[in-house]
Amino acid sequence: MFEKDMMDIAIKAAKAGGKILMSHYKKEHHVHSKGPLEIFTEVDVLSETEIKKIIKKAFPKHGILGEEEGKTEGDSDYVWIIDPLDGTNNYQNQIDFFNVSIAVAKGNELIIGVVYDPVRDELFAAEKDKGATLNGKEIKVRQRTALNHCMLATNPASTLNKFKSVQYRRFWHKLRAPRIIGAKALELAYVACGRLDIYYNTSTFLWDVAAGILIIREAGGVVKKFDGSEWMIDDNEFIATERTLLPQILKIISRY
C-alpha cells in the first residue's frame, strides 16, 4: 500500500510539473548556462519547486534529489529523484519533445518510475516487480533479432565523446535509423513501449535516467553496463534494450 501511495504522489507531482511546463511553453524565458551542453530556465525551477512541495507534503521524511536544487536529505531510506524539465533545449526552442521525470529509490534500488510527456498527455509508469504502463495500459519492449531493423537513440554527450564515438560509429552503420531526440527519459520510455529499440548512453546524471531505466526493466527490457554487468544506481554508461539484441550489441562495443 505504501508503494501505491508513492506512485499516486509521483503521478500527481509529474502532472503538476507538466501543467507548469505547458502554461509557460512557447513564451520568452531567461536562459542560464550550466555547462557547454546544459541550460536551464526559470520554468525548470518553477516545476521542481511545485513537485517538491507535493512530495514533501505527502512524505516529509523522504529525501529529494532534484536537478536544479540539488539534494535535500531526509530521515528515511527513500529518495525521490526529479528532473522537472527533461529536454530543456527542446523546450526553449519550441520542439515538442520534453517531459517530467520522477523516480523513487529505496537505498540503491529503484522502486517507482514516472515519465510524463505533457504535450501528448502520455504518462509512462512502473513499479518494481509490477510491470510498466502507458496511460494505464501494459507496455513491453519490442522484440527484435537483427540490428539492421532497429532504431537507436542516444544523446549529444555520447556522440561527442571522442573515445566512445568509435563504438557509436559501429552502431551507426549497423542500424536502420539512429535518433537524437534530446530528452533522455522520454527516449528510454520509447524503448520501453517499442517505439525505439536501443538506448546508448556514455554520460548522464541520475535524474535524467532513473525513472526511464525502471520503466524499461519492468517492460521486459535490460539495462547493462558496457561490460555486460547489471547497471547500478551510481553507474553512468549503459545500454538499454531487449534481451535478444544484447549479445550482438555487447560484441560490437567490446571491440575498441
Secondary structure, DSSP 8 states (H G I E B T S, - for coil): -HHHHHHHHHHHHHHHHHHHHHHHTTS---EEEEETTEEEEHHHHHHHHHHHHHHHHH-TTSEEEETTTEEE--SSSEEEEEEEEETHHHHHTT-S--EEEEEEEETTEEEEEEEEETTTTEEEEEETTS-EEETTEE------S-GGG--EE--HHHHH-HHHHHHHHHHHHH-S--B--S-HHHHHHHHHTTS-SEEEESS--HHHHHHHHHHHHHTT-EEE-TTSSB--TT---EEEE-TTTHHHHHHHHT--
